[in-house]
Amino acid sequence: MDKPETAGRVILRPMTLSDLDGVTALEKATFAIPWSRESFRQELERNVAARYLVAEKDGEIIGYAGAWIILDESHITNIAVAEPERGRGVGRRLTEGLLQLLSNLGASYATLEVRESNARAQRLYESLGFIRVGIRKKYYEDNQEDAFLMVCDHLPEADPDYEDERTVHE
């Protein structure tokens, strides 16, 4: 994503180190076992396979999404949207933007896990072409809930002019 994309007042853009306070606060408000600020910092600074986007509204982080990509494989690690913004299309825009980014970087498919109880997220992913391919028993540590493993094998067409400065070239 070379330039921010807008949807009304919401801007999608690559996550930067200056976003970590907002992302960490959202992570803590969303997940029972949140990632630490240090985990996100390492993802941005040290993990060449990691890519993250944020959704920003009026200068505030209202959502984020991240994935790892290795060759043509990608795995969505996390997606979060602030409670007041849920149901307003932010999660869809983040997921669509992330899938486009993954395609631009050479991924041919994306995988993710979603809580068995999270019907809203499952409907979103299914509407974007994800299908359930398995169950990870007792995947979530906080309550031993199962996760559905979902896969999308038809990502958006890659932008042939896309360039990412973090891509490793040999």
MODELLER restraints for C-alpha pairs under 7 A, 6 or more apart:
rsr = mdl.restraints
at = mdl.atoms
rsr.add(forms.Gaussian(group=physical.xy_distance, feature=features.Distance(at['CA:1:A'], at['CA:13:A']), mean=6.94, stdev=0.5))
rsr.add(forms.Gaussian(group=physical.xy_distance, feature=features.Distance(at['CA:1:A'], at['CA:101:A']), mean=6.64, stdev=0.5))
rsr.add(forms.Gaussian(group=physical.xy_distance, feature=features.Distance(at['CA:4:A'], at['CA:11:A']), mean=6.03, stdev=0.5))
rsr.add(forms.Gaussian(group=physical.xy_distance, feature=features.Distance(at['CA:4:A'], at['CA:12:A']), mean=5.45, stdev=0.5))
rsr.add(forms.Gaussian(group=physical.xy_distance, feature=features.Distance(at['CA:4:A'], at['CA:13:A']), mean=4.92, stdev=0.5))
rsr.add(forms.Gaussian(group=physical.xy_distance, feature=features.Distance(at['CA:5:A'], at['CA:11:A']), mean=5.53, stdev=0.5))
rsr.add(forms.Gaussian(group=physical.xy_distance, feature=features.Distance(at['CA:5:A'], at['CA:12:A']), mean=5.19, stdev=0.5))
rsr.add(forms.Gaussian(group=physical.xy_distance, feature=features.Distance(at['CA:5:A'], at['CA:13:A']), mean=6.91, stdev=0.5))
rsr.add(forms.Gaussian(group=physical.xy_distance, feature=features.Distance(at['CA:6:A'], at['CA:12:A']), mean=6.38, stdev=0.5))
rsr.add(forms.Gaussian(group=physical.xy_distance, feature=features.Distance(at['CA:9:A'], at['CA:57:A']), mean=5.90, stdev=0.5))
rsr.add(forms.Gaussian(group=physical.xy_distance, feature=features.Distance(at['CA:10:A'], at['CA:55:A']), mean=6.28, stdev=0.5))
rsr.add(forms.Gaussian(group=physical.xy_distance, feature=features.Distance(at['CA:10:A'], at['CA:56:A']), mean=5.55, stdev=0.5))
rsr.add(forms.Gaussian(group=physical.xy_distance, feature=features.Distance(at['CA:10:A'], at['CA:57:A']), mean=4.83, stdev=0.5))
rsr.add(forms.Gaussian(group=physical.xy_distance, feature=features.Distance(at['CA:11:A'], at['CA:55:A']), mean=5.50, stdev=0.5))
rsr.add(forms.Gaussian(group=physical.xy_distance, feature=features.Distance(at['CA:11:A'], at['CA:56:A']), mean=5.11, stdev=0.5))
rsr.add(forms.Gaussian(group=physical.xy_distance, feature=features.Distance(at['CA:11:A'], at['CA:57:A']), mean=6.47, stdev=0.5))
rsr.add(forms.Gaussian(group=physical.xy_distance, feature=features.Distance(at['CA:12:A'], at['CA:53:A']), mean=6.58, stdev=0.5))
rsr.add(forms.Gaussian(group=physical.xy_distance, feature=features.Distance(at['CA:12:A'], at['CA:54:A']), mean=5.68, stdev=0.5))
rsr.add(forms.Gaussian(group=physical.xy_distance, feature=features.Distance(at['CA:12:A'], at['CA:55:A']), mean=4.64, stdev=0.5))
rsr.add(forms.Gaussian(group=physical.xy_distance, feature=features.Distance(at['CA:12:A'], at['CA:56:A']), mean=6.49, stdev=0.5))
rsr.add(forms.Gaussian(group=physical.xy_distance, feature=features.Distance(at['CA:13:A'], at['CA:53:A']), mean=5.45, stdev=0.5))
rsr.add(forms.Gaussian(group=physical.xy_distance, feature=features.Distance(at['CA:13:A'], at['CA:54:A']), mean=5.62, stdev=0.5))
rsr.add(forms.Gaussian(group=physical.xy_distance, feature=features.Distance(at['CA:13:A'], at['CA:55:A']), mean=6.78, stdev=0.5))
rsr.add(forms.Gaussian(group=physical.xy_distance, feature=features.Distance(at['CA:14:A'], at['CA:52:A']), mean=5.91, stdev=0.5))
rsr.add(forms.Gaussian(group=physical.xy_distance, feature=features.Distance(at['CA:14:A'], at['CA:53:A']), mean=4.36, stdev=0.5))
rsr.add(forms.Gaussian(group=physical.xy_distance, feature=features.Distance(at['CA:14:A'], at['CA:54:A']), mean=6.13, stdev=0.5))
rsr.add(forms.Gaussian(group=physical.xy_distance, feature=features.Distance(at['CA:15:A'], at['CA:52:A']), mean=5.39, stdev=0.5))
rsr.add(forms.Gaussian(group=physical.xy_distance, feature=features.Distance(at['CA:15:A'], at['CA:53:A']), mean=4.90, stdev=0.5))
rsr.add(forms.Gaussian(group=physical.xy_distance, feature=features.Distance(at['CA:15:A'], at['CA:54:A']), mean=5.41, stdev=0.5))
rsr.add(forms.Gaussian(group=physical.xy_distance, feature=features.Distance(at['CA:17:A'], at['CA:41:A']), mean=6.69, stdev=0.5))
rsr.add(forms.Gaussian(group=physical.xy_distance, feature=features.Distance(at['CA:20:A'], at['CA:37:A']), mean=6.34, stdev=0.5))
rsr.add(forms.Gaussian(group=physical.xy_distance, feature=features.Distance(at['CA:22:A'], at['CA:61:A']), mean=5.59, stdev=0.5))
rsr.add(forms.Gaussian(group=physical.xy_distance, feature=features.Distance(at['CA:23:A'], at['CA:61:A']), mean=6.64, stdev=0.5))
rsr.add(forms.Gaussian(group=physical.xy_distance, feature=features.Distance(at['CA:24:A'], at['CA:36:A']), mean=6.69, stdev=0.5))
rsr.add(forms.Gaussian(group=physical.xy_distance, feature=features.Distance(at['CA:24:A'], at['CA:37:A']), mean=5.57, stdev=0.5))
rsr.add(forms.Gaussian(group=physical.xy_distance, feature=features.Distance(at['CA:26:A'], at['CA:82:A']), mean=6.39, stdev=0.5))
rsr.add(forms.Gaussian(group=physical.xy_distance, feature=features.Distance(at['CA:27:A'], at['CA:34:A']), mean=5.63, stdev=0.5))
rsr.add(forms.Gaussian(group=physical.xy_distance, feature=features.Distance(at['CA:27:A'], at['CA:35:A']), mean=6.78, stdev=0.5))
rsr.add(forms.Gaussian(group=physical.xy_distance, feature=features.Distance(at['CA:28:A'], at['CA:34:A']), mean=5.32, stdev=0.5))
rsr.add(forms.Gaussian(group=physical.xy_distance, feature=features.Distance(at['CA:30:A'], at['CA:80:A']), mean=6.79, stdev=0.5))
rsr.add(forms.Gaussian(group=physical.xy_distance, feature=features.Distance(at['CA:32:A'], at['CA:142:A']), mean=6.43, stdev=0.5))
rsr.add(forms.Gaussian(group=physical.xy_distance, feature=features.Distance(at['CA:33:A'], at['CA:142:A']), mean=6.81, stdev=0.5))
rsr.add(forms.Gaussian(group=physical.xy_distance, feature=features.Distance(at['CA:43:A'], at['CA:50:A']), mean=6.02, stdev=0.5))
rsr.add(forms.Gaussian(group=physical.xy_distance, feature=features.Distance(at['CA:44:A'], at['CA:50:A']), mean=6.93, stdev=0.5))
rsr.add(forms.Gaussian(group=physical.xy_distance, feature=features.Distance(at['CA:48:A'], at['CA:166:A']), mean=6.81, stdev=0.5))
rsr.add(forms.Gaussian(group=physical.xy_distance, feature=features.Distance(at['CA:49:A'], at['CA:68:A']), mean=4.98, stdev=0.5))
rsr.add(forms.Gaussian(group=physical.xy_distance, feature=features.Distance(at['CA:49:A'], at['CA:69:A']), mean=5.07, stdev=0.5))
rsr.add(forms.Gaussian(group=physical.xy_distance, feature=features.Distance(at['CA:49:A'], at['CA:70:A']), mean=6.13, stdev=0.5))
rsr.add(forms.Gaussian(group=physical.xy_distance, feature=features.Distance(at['CA:50:A'], at['CA:67:A']), mean=5.71, stdev=0.5))
rsr.add(forms.Gaussian(group=physical.xy_distance, feature=features.Distance(at['CA:50:A'], at['CA:68:A']), mean=4.41, stdev=0.5))
rsr.add(forms.Gaussian(group=physical.xy_distance, feature=features.Distance(at['CA:50:A'], at['CA:69:A']), mean=6.52, stdev=0.5))
rsr.add(forms.Gaussian(group=physical.xy_distance, feature=features.Distance(at['CA:51:A'], at['CA:66:A']), mean=5.63, stdev=0.5))
rsr.add(forms.Gaussian(group=physical.xy_distance, feature=features.Distance(at['CA:51:A'], at['CA:67:A']), mean=5.54, stdev=0.5))
rsr.add(forms.Gaussian(group=physical.xy_distance, feature=features.Distance(at['CA:51:A'], at['CA:68:A']), mean=6.32, stdev=0.5))
rsr.add(forms.Gaussian(group=physical.xy_distance, feature=features.Distance(at['CA:52:A'], at['CA:65:A']), mean=5.64, stdev=0.5))
rsr.add(forms.Gaussian(group=physical.xy_distance, feature=features.Distance(at['CA:52:A'], at['CA:66:A']), mean=4.13, stdev=0.5))
rsr.add(forms.Gaussian(group=physical.xy_distance, feature=features.Distance(at['CA:52:A'], at['CA:67:A']), mean=6.52, stdev=0.5))
rsr.add(forms.Gaussian(group=physical.xy_distance, feature=features.Distance(at['CA:53:A'], at['CA:64:A']), mean=5.50, stdev=0.5))
rsr.add(forms.Gaussian(group=physical.xy_distance, feature=features.Distance(at['CA:53:A'], at['CA:65:A']), mean=5.36, stdev=0.5))
rsr.add(forms.Gaussian(group=physical.xy_distance, feature=features.Distance(at['CA:53:A'], at['CA:66:A']), mean=6.34, stdev=0.5))
rsr.add(forms.Gaussian(group=physical.xy_distance, feature=features.Distance(at['CA:54:A'], at['CA:61:A']), mean=6.64, stdev=0.5))
rsr.add(forms.Gaussian(group=physical.xy_distance, feature=features.Distance(at['CA:54:A'], at['CA:63:A']), mean=5.67, stdev=0.5))
rsr.add(forms.Gaussian(group=physical.xy_distance, feature=features.Distance(at['CA:54:A'], at['CA:64:A']), mean=4.13, stdev=0.5))
rsr.add(forms.Gaussian(group=physical.xy_distance, feature=features.Distance(at['CA:54:A'], at['CA:65:A']), mean=6.50, stdev=0.5))
rsr.add(forms.Gaussian(group=physical.xy_distance, feature=features.Distance(at['CA:55:A'], at['CA:61:A']), mean=5.89, stdev=0.5))
rsr.add(forms.Gaussian(group=physical.xy_distance, feature=features.Distance(at['CA:55:A'], at['CA:62:A']), mean=5.62, stdev=0.5))
rsr.add(forms.Gaussian(group=physical.xy_distance, feature=features.Distance(at['CA:55:A'], at['CA:63:A']), mean=4.83, stdev=0.5))
rsr.add(forms.Gaussian(group=physical.xy_distance, feature=features.Distance(at['CA:55:A'], at['CA:64:A']), mean=5.80, stdev=0.5))
rsr.add(forms.Gaussian(group=physical.xy_distance, feature=features.Distance(at['CA:55:A'], at['CA:94:A']), mean=6.92, stdev=0.5))
rsr.add(forms.Gaussian(group=physical.xy_distance, feature=features.Distance(at['CA:56:A'], at['CA:62:A']), mean=5.59, stdev=0.5))
rsr.add(forms.Gaussian(group=physical.xy_distance, feature=features.Distance(at['CA:62:A'], at['CA:81:A']), mean=5.79, stdev=0.5))
rsr.add(forms.Gaussian(group=physical.xy_distance, feature=features.Distance(at['CA:62:A'], at['CA:82:A']), mean=5.12, stdev=0.5))
rsr.add(forms.Gaussian(group=physical.xy_distance, feature=features.Distance(at['CA:63:A'], at['CA:80:A']), mean=5.31, stdev=0.5))
rsr.add(forms.Gaussian(group=physical.xy_distance, feature=features.Distance(at['CA:63:A'], at['CA:81:A']), mean=4.12, stdev=0.5))
rsr.add(forms.Gaussian(group=physical.xy_distance, feature=features.Distance(at['CA:63:A'], at['CA:82:A']), mean=5.97, stdev=0.5))
rsr.add(forms.Gaussian(group=physical.xy_distance, feature=features.Distance(at['CA:64:A'], at['CA:79:A']), mean=5.72, stdev=0.5))
rsr.add(forms.Gaussian(group=physical.xy_distance, feature=features.Distance(at['CA:64:A'], at['CA:80:A']), mean=5.53, stdev=0.5))
rsr.add(forms.Gaussian(group=physical.xy_distance, feature=features.Distance(at['CA:64:A'], at['CA:81:A']), mean=6.70, stdev=0.5))
rsr.add(forms.Gaussian(group=physical.xy_distance, feature=features.Distance(at['CA:64:A'], at['CA:94:A']), mean=6.87, stdev=0.5))
rsr.add(forms.Gaussian(group=physical.xy_distance, feature=features.Distance(at['CA:65:A'], at['CA:78:A']), mean=5.54, stdev=0.5))
rsr.add(forms.Gaussian(group=physical.xy_distance, feature=features.Distance(at['CA:65:A'], at['CA:79:A']), mean=4.21, stdev=0.5))
rsr.add(forms.Gaussian(group=physical.xy_distance, feature=features.Distance(at['CA:65:A'], at['CA:80:A']), mean=6.51, stdev=0.5))
rsr.add(forms.Gaussian(group=physical.xy_distance, feature=features.Distance(at['CA:65:A'], at['CA:94:A']), mean=6.23, stdev=0.5))
rsr.add(forms.Gaussian(group=physical.xy_distance, feature=features.Distance(at['CA:65:A'], at['CA:98:A']), mean=6.95, stdev=0.5))
rsr.add(forms.Gaussian(group=physical.xy_distance, feature=features.Distance(at['CA:66:A'], at['CA:76:A']), mean=5.86, stdev=0.5))
rsr.add(forms.Gaussian(group=physical.xy_distance, feature=features.Distance(at['CA:66:A'], at['CA:77:A']), mean=5.55, stdev=0.5))
rsr.add(forms.Gaussian(group=physical.xy_distance, feature=features.Distance(at['CA:66:A'], at['CA:78:A']), mean=5.44, stdev=0.5))
rsr.add(forms.Gaussian(group=physical.xy_distance, feature=features.Distance(at['CA:66:A'], at['CA:79:A']), mean=6.57, stdev=0.5))
rsr.add(forms.Gaussian(group=physical.xy_distance, feature=features.Distance(at['CA:67:A'], at['CA:74:A']), mean=6.61, stdev=0.5))
rsr.add(forms.Gaussian(group=physical.xy_distance, feature=features.Distance(at['CA:67:A'], at['CA:75:A']), mean=5.34, stdev=0.5))
rsr.add(forms.Gaussian(group=physical.xy_distance, feature=features.Distance(at['CA:67:A'], at['CA:76:A']), mean=4.06, stdev=0.5))
rsr.add(forms.Gaussian(group=physical.xy_distance, feature=features.Distance(at['CA:67:A'], at['CA:77:A']), mean=4.99, stdev=0.5))
rsr.add(forms.Gaussian(group=physical.xy_distance, feature=features.Distance(at['CA:68:A'], at['CA:74:A']), mean=5.48, stdev=0.5))
rsr.add(forms.Gaussian(group=physical.xy_distance, feature=features.Distance(at['CA:68:A'], at['CA:75:A']), mean=5.28, stdev=0.5))
rsr.add(forms.Gaussian(group=physical.xy_distance, feature=features.Distance(at['CA:68:A'], at['CA:76:A']), mean=6.48, stdev=0.5))
rsr.add(forms.Gaussian(group=physical.xy_distance, feature=features.Distance(at['CA:69:A'], at['CA:75:A']), mean=6.53, stdev=0.5))
rsr.add(forms.Gaussian(group=physical.xy_distance, feature=features.Distance(at['CA:69:A'], at['CA:107:A']), mean=6.89, stdev=0.5))
rsr.add(forms.Gaussian(group=physical.xy_distance, feature=features.Distance(at['CA:71:A'], at['CA:106:A']), mean=6.72, stdev=0.5))
rsr.add(forms.Gaussian(group=physical.xy_distance, feature=features.Distance(at['CA:71:A'], at['CA:107:A']), mean=6.63, stdev=0.5))
rsr.add(forms.Gaussian(group=physical.xy_distance, feature=features.Distance(at['CA:72:A'], at['CA:106:A']), mean=5.50, stdev=0.5))
rsr.add(forms.Gaussian(group=physical.xy_distance, feature=features.Distance(at['CA:72:A'], at['CA:107:A']), mean=3.90, stdev=0.5))
rsr.add(forms.Gaussian(group=physical.xy_distance, feature=features.Distance(at['CA:72:A'], at['CA:108:A']), mean=5.18, stdev=0.5))
rsr.add(forms.Gaussian(group=physical.xy_distance, feature=features.Distance(at['CA:73:A'], at['CA:107:A']), mean=5.33, stdev=0.5))
rsr.add(forms.Gaussian(group=physical.xy_distance, feature=features.Distance(at['CA:73:A'], at['CA:108:A']), mean=6.44, stdev=0.5))
rsr.add(forms.Gaussian(group=physical.xy_distance, feature=features.Distance(at['CA:73:A'], at['CA:109:A']), mean=5.96, stdev=0.5))
rsr.add(forms.Gaussian(group=physical.xy_distance, feature=features.Distance(at['CA:73:A'], at['CA:110:A']), mean=6.54, stdev=0.5))
rsr.add(forms.Gaussian(group=physical.xy_distance, feature=features.Distance(at['CA:74:A'], at['CA:102:A']), mean=6.99, stdev=0.5))
rsr.add(forms.Gaussian(group=physical.xy_distance, feature=features.Distance(at['CA:74:A'], at['CA:107:A']), mean=6.01, stdev=0.5))
rsr.add(forms.Gaussian(group=physical.xy_distance, feature=features.Distance(at['CA:74:A'], at['CA:109:A']), mean=6.27, stdev=0.5))
rsr.add(forms.Gaussian(group=physical.xy_distance, feature=features.Distance(at['CA:74:A'], at['CA:110:A']), mean=4.72, stdev=0.5))
rsr.add(forms.Gaussian(group=physical.xy_distance, feature=features.Distance(at['CA:74:A'], at['CA:111:A']), mean=6.41, stdev=0.5))
rsr.add(forms.Gaussian(group=physical.xy_distance, feature=features.Distance(at['CA:75:A'], at['CA:110:A']), mean=5.37, stdev=0.5))
rsr.add(forms.Gaussian(group=physical.xy_distance, feature=features.Distance(at['CA:75:A'], at['CA:111:A']), mean=4.74, stdev=0.5))
rsr.add(forms.Gaussian(group=physical.xy_distance, feature=features.Distance(at['CA:75:A'], at['CA:112:A']), mean=5.80, stdev=0.5))
rsr.add(forms.Gaussian(group=physical.xy_distance, feature=features.Distance(at['CA:76:A'], at['CA:110:A']), mean=6.77, stdev=0.5))
rsr.add(forms.Gaussian(group=physical.xy_distance, feature=features.Distance(at['CA:76:A'], at['CA:111:A']), mean=6.08, stdev=0.5))
rsr.add(forms.Gaussian(group=physical.xy_distance, feature=features.Distance(at['CA:76:A'], at['CA:112:A']), mean=5.12, stdev=0.5))
rsr.add(forms.Gaussian(group=physical.xy_distance, feature=features.Distance(at['CA:77:A'], at['CA:112:A']), mean=6.82, stdev=0.5))
rsr.add(forms.Gaussian(group=physical.xy_distance, feature=features.Distance(at['CA:81:A'], at['CA:90:A']), mean=6.95, stdev=0.5))
rsr.add(forms.Gaussian(group=physical.xy_distance, feature=features.Distance(at['CA:81:A'], at['CA:91:A']), mean=6.26, stdev=0.5))
rsr.add(forms.Gaussian(group=physical.xy_distance, feature=features.Distance(at['CA:92:A'], at['CA:124:A']), mean=6.86, stdev=0.5))
rsr.add(forms.Gaussian(group=physical.xy_distance, feature=features.Distance(at['CA:99:A'], at['CA:155:A']), mean=6.22, stdev=0.5))
rsr.add(forms.Gaussian(group=physical.xy_distance, feature=features.Distance(at['CA:99:A'], at['CA:156:A']), mean=6.92, stdev=0.5))
rsr.add(forms.Gaussian(group=physical.xy_distance, feature=features.Distance(at['CA:100:A'], at['CA:155:A']), mean=7.00, stdev=0.5))
rsr.add(forms.Gaussian(group=physical.xy_distance, feature=features.Distance(at['CA:100:A'], at['CA:156:A']), mean=5.71, stdev=0.5))
rsr.add(forms.Gaussian(group=physical.xy_distance, feature=features.Distance(at['CA:100:A'], at['CA:158:A']), mean=6.89, stdev=0.5))
rsr.add(forms.Gaussian(group=physical.xy_distance, feature=features.Distance(at['CA:103:A'], at['CA:155:A']), mean=6.06, stdev=0.5))
rsr.add(forms.Gaussian(group=physical.xy_distance, feature=features.Distance(at['CA:103:A'], at['CA:156:A']), mean=6.36, stdev=0.5))
rsr.add(forms.Gaussian(group=physical.xy_distance, feature=features.Distance(at['CA:103:A'], at['CA:157:A']), mean=6.70, stdev=0.5))
rsr.add(forms.Gaussian(group=physical.xy_distance, feature=features.Distance(at['CA:103:A'], at['CA:158:A']), mean=5.08, stdev=0.5))
rsr.add(forms.Gaussian(group=physical.xy_distance, feature=features.Distance(at['CA:104:A'], at['CA:158:A']), mean=4.47, stdev=0.5))
rsr.add(forms.Gaussian(group=physical.xy_distance, feature=features.Distance(at['CA:104:A'], at['CA:159:A']), mean=5.62, stdev=0.5))
rsr.add(forms.Gaussian(group=physical.xy_distance, feature=features.Distance(at['CA:104:A'], at['CA:162:A']), mean=6.26, stdev=0.5))
rsr.add(forms.Gaussian(group=physical.xy_distance, feature=features.Distance(at['CA:108:A'], at['CA:153:A']), mean=6.35, stdev=0.5))
rsr.add(forms.Gaussian(group=physical.xy_distance, feature=features.Distance(at['CA:108:A'], at['CA:154:A']), mean=6.99, stdev=0.5))
rsr.add(forms.Gaussian(group=physical.xy_distance, feature=features.Distance(at['CA:108:A'], at['CA:155:A']), mean=6.51, stdev=0.5))
rsr.add(forms.Gaussian(group=physical.xy_distance, feature=features.Distance(at['CA:109:A'], at['CA:152:A']), mean=5.55, stdev=0.5))
rsr.add(forms.Gaussian(group=physical.xy_distance, feature=features.Distance(at['CA:109:A'], at['CA:153:A']), mean=4.28, stdev=0.5))
rsr.add(forms.Gaussian(group=physical.xy_distance, feature=features.Distance(at['CA:109:A'], at['CA:154:A']), mean=6.40, stdev=0.5))
rsr.add(forms.Gaussian(group=physical.xy_distance, feature=features.Distance(at['CA:109:A'], at['CA:155:A']), mean=6.31, stdev=0.5))
rsr.add(forms.Gaussian(group=physical.xy_distance, feature=features.Distance(at['CA:110:A'], at['CA:151:A']), mean=5.67, stdev=0.5))
rsr.add(forms.Gaussian(group=physical.xy_distance, feature=features.Distance(at['CA:110:A'], at['CA:152:A']), mean=5.29, stdev=0.5))
rsr.add(forms.Gaussian(group=physical.xy_distance, feature=features.Distance(at['CA:110:A'], at['CA:153:A']), mean=6.56, stdev=0.5))
rsr.add(forms.Gaussian(group=physical.xy_distance, feature=features.Distance(at['CA:111:A'], at['CA:150:A']), mean=5.61, stdev=0.5))
rsr.add(forms.Gaussian(group=physical.xy_distance, feature=features.Distance(at['CA:111:A'], at['CA:151:A']), mean=4.43, stdev=0.5))
rsr.add(forms.Gaussian(group=physical.xy_distance, feature=features.Distance(at['CA:111:A'], at['CA:152:A']), mean=6.49, stdev=0.5))
rsr.add(forms.Gaussian(group=physical.xy_distance, feature=features.Distance(at['CA:112:A'], at['CA:149:A']), mean=5.87, stdev=0.5))
rsr.add(forms.Gaussian(group=physical.xy_distance, feature=features.Distance(at['CA:112:A'], at['CA:150:A']), mean=5.44, stdev=0.5))
rsr.add(forms.Gaussian(group=physical.xy_distance, feature=features.Distance(at['CA:112:A'], at['CA:151:A']), mean=6.65, stdev=0.5))
rsr.add(forms.Gaussian(group=physical.xy_distance, feature=features.Distance(at['CA:113:A'], at['CA:147:A']), mean=5.71, stdev=0.5))
rsr.add(forms.Gaussian(group=physical.xy_distance, feature=features.Distance(at['CA:113:A'], at['CA:148:A']), mean=5.51, stdev=0.5))
rsr.add(forms.Gaussian(group=physical.xy_distance, feature=features.Distance(at['CA:113:A'], at['CA:149:A']), mean=4.66, stdev=0.5))
rsr.add(forms.Gaussian(group=physical.xy_distance, feature=features.Distance(at['CA:113:A'], at['CA:150:A']), mean=6.21, stdev=0.5))
rsr.add(forms.Gaussian(group=physical.xy_distance, feature=features.Distance(at['CA:114:A'], at['CA:122:A']), mean=7.00, stdev=0.5))
rsr.add(forms.Gaussian(group=physical.xy_distance, feature=features.Distance(at['CA:114:A'], at['CA:147:A']), mean=5.21, stdev=0.5))
rsr.add(forms.Gaussian(group=physical.xy_distance, feature=features.Distance(at['CA:114:A'], at['CA:148:A']), mean=5.37, stdev=0.5))
rsr.add(forms.Gaussian(group=physical.xy_distance, feature=features.Distance(at['CA:114:A'], at['CA:149:A']), mean=6.78, stdev=0.5))
rsr.add(forms.Gaussian(group=physical.xy_distance, feature=features.Distance(at['CA:115:A'], at['CA:145:A']), mean=6.89, stdev=0.5))
rsr.add(forms.Gaussian(group=physical.xy_distance, feature=features.Distance(at['CA:115:A'], at['CA:146:A']), mean=6.32, stdev=0.5))
rsr.add(forms.Gaussian(group=physical.xy_distance, feature=features.Distance(at['CA:115:A'], at['CA:147:A']), mean=4.54, stdev=0.5))
rsr.add(forms.Gaussian(group=physical.xy_distance, feature=features.Distance(at['CA:115:A'], at['CA:148:A']), mean=6.36, stdev=0.5))
rsr.add(forms.Gaussian(group=physical.xy_distance, feature=features.Distance(at['CA:116:A'], at['CA:146:A']), mean=5.79, stdev=0.5))
rsr.add(forms.Gaussian(group=physical.xy_distance, feature=features.Distance(at['CA:116:A'], at['CA:147:A']), mean=5.25, stdev=0.5))
rsr.add(forms.Gaussian(group=physical.xy_distance, feature=features.Distance(at['CA:116:A'], at['CA:148:A']), mean=5.98, stdev=0.5))
rsr.add(forms.Gaussian(group=physical.xy_distance, feature=features.Distance(at['CA:129:A'], at['CA:152:A']), mean=5.64, stdev=0.5))
rsr.add(forms.Gaussian(group=physical.xy_distance, feature=features.Distance(at['CA:130:A'], at['CA:150:A']), mean=5.82, stdev=0.5))
rsr.add(forms.Gaussian(group=physical.xy_distance, feature=features.Distance(at['CA:130:A'], at['CA:151:A']), mean=5.03, stdev=0.5))
rsr.add(forms.Gaussian(group=physical.xy_distance, feature=features.Distance(at['CA:130:A'], at['CA:152:A']), mean=4.23, stdev=0.5))
rsr.add(forms.Gaussian(group=physical.xy_distance, feature=features.Distance(at['CA:131:A'], at['CA:150:A']), mean=5.24, stdev=0.5))
rsr.add(forms.Gaussian(group=physical.xy_distance, feature=features.Distance(at['CA:131:A'], at['CA:151:A']), mean=5.46, stdev=0.5))
rsr.add(forms.Gaussian(group=physical.xy_distance, feature=features.Distance(at['CA:131:A'], at['CA:152:A']), mean=6.45, stdev=0.5))
rsr.add(forms.Gaussian(group=physical.xy_distance, feature=features.Distance(at['CA:132:A'], at['CA:148:A']), mean=6.42, stdev=0.5))
rsr.add(forms.Gaussian(group=physical.xy_distance, feature=features.Distance(at['CA:132:A'], at['CA:149:A']), mean=5.83, stdev=0.5))
rsr.add(forms.Gaussian(group=physical.xy_distance, feature=features.Distance(at['CA:132:A'], at['CA:150:A']), mean=4.36, stdev=0.5))
rsr.add(forms.Gaussian(group=physical.xy_distance, feature=features.Distance(at['CA:132:A'], at['CA:151:A']), mean=6.58, stdev=0.5))
rsr.add(forms.Gaussian(group=physical.xy_distance, feature=features.Distance(at['CA:133:A'], at['CA:149:A']), mean=5.75, stdev=0.5))
rsr.add(forms.Gaussian(group=physical.xy_distance, feature=features.Distance(at['CA:133:A'], at['CA:150:A']), mean=5.61, stdev=0.5))
rsr.add(forms.Gaussian(group=physical.xy_distance, feature=features.Distance(at['CA:133:A'], at['CA:151:A']), mean=6.82, stdev=0.5))
rsr.add(forms.Gaussian(group=physical.xy_distance, feature=features.Distance(at['CA:134:A'], at['CA:148:A']), mean=5.90, stdev=0.5))
rsr.add(forms.Gaussian(group=physical.xy_distance, feature=features.Distance(at['CA:134:A'], at['CA:149:A']), mean=5.02, stdev=0.5))
rsr.add(forms.Gaussian(group=physical.xy_distance, feature=features.Distance(at['CA:135:A'], at['CA:146:A']), mean=6.68, stdev=0.5))
rsr.add(forms.Gaussian(group=physical.xy_distance, feature=features.Distance(at['CA:135:A'], at['CA:147:A']), mean=5.65, stdev=0.5))
rsr.add(forms.Gaussian(group=physical.xy_distance, feature=features.Distance(at['CA:135:A'], at['CA:148:A']), mean=4.58, stdev=0.5))
rsr.add(forms.Gaussian(group=physical.xy_distance, feature=features.Distance(at['CA:135:A'], at['CA:149:A']), mean=5.62, stdev=0.5))
rsr.add(forms.Gaussian(group=physical.xy_distance, feature=features.Distance(at['CA:136:A'], at['CA:146:A']), mean=5.67, stdev=0.5))
rsr.add(forms.Gaussian(group=physical.xy_distance, feature=features.Distance(at['CA:136:A'], at['CA:147:A']), mean=5.07, stdev=0.5))
rsr.add(forms.Gaussian(group=physical.xy_distance, feature=features.Distance(at['CA:136:A'], at['CA:148:A']), mean=6.25, stdev=0.5))
rsr.add(forms.Gaussian(group=physical.xy_distance, feature=features.Distance(at['CA:136:A'], at['CA:149:A']), mean=6.76, stdev=0.5))
rsr.add(forms.Gaussian(group=physical.xy_distance, feature=features.Distance(at['CA:137:A'], at['CA:146:A']), mean=4.61, stdev=0.5))
rsr.add(forms.Gaussian(group=physical.xy_distance, feature=features.Distance(at['CA:137:A'], at['CA:147:A']), mean=6.60, stdev=0.5))
rsr.add(forms.Gaussian(group=physical.xy_distance, feature=features.Distance(at['CA:138:A'], at['CA:144:A']), mean=4.19, stdev=0.5))
rsr.add(forms.Gaussian(group=physical.xy_distance, feature=features.Distance(at['CA:138:A'], at['CA:145:A']), mean=4.91, stdev=0.5))
rsr.add(forms.Gaussian(group=physical.xy_distance, feature=features.Distance(at['CA:138:A'], at['CA:146:A']), mean=4.58, stdev=0.5))
rsr.add(forms.Gaussian(group=physical.xy_distance, feature=features.Distance(at['CA:139:A'], at['CA:145:A']), mean=6.10, stdev=0.5))
rsr.add(forms.Gaussian(group=physical.xy_distance, feature=features.Distance(at['CA:139:A'], at['CA:146:A']), mean=5.25, stdev=0.5))
rsr.add(forms.Gaussian(group=physical.xy_distance, feature=features.Distance(at['CA:139:A'], at['CA:147:A']), mean=5.77, stdev=0.5))
rsr.add(forms.Gaussian(group=physical.xy_distance, feature=features.Distance(at['CA:140:A'], at['CA:146:A']), mean=6.65, stdev=0.5))
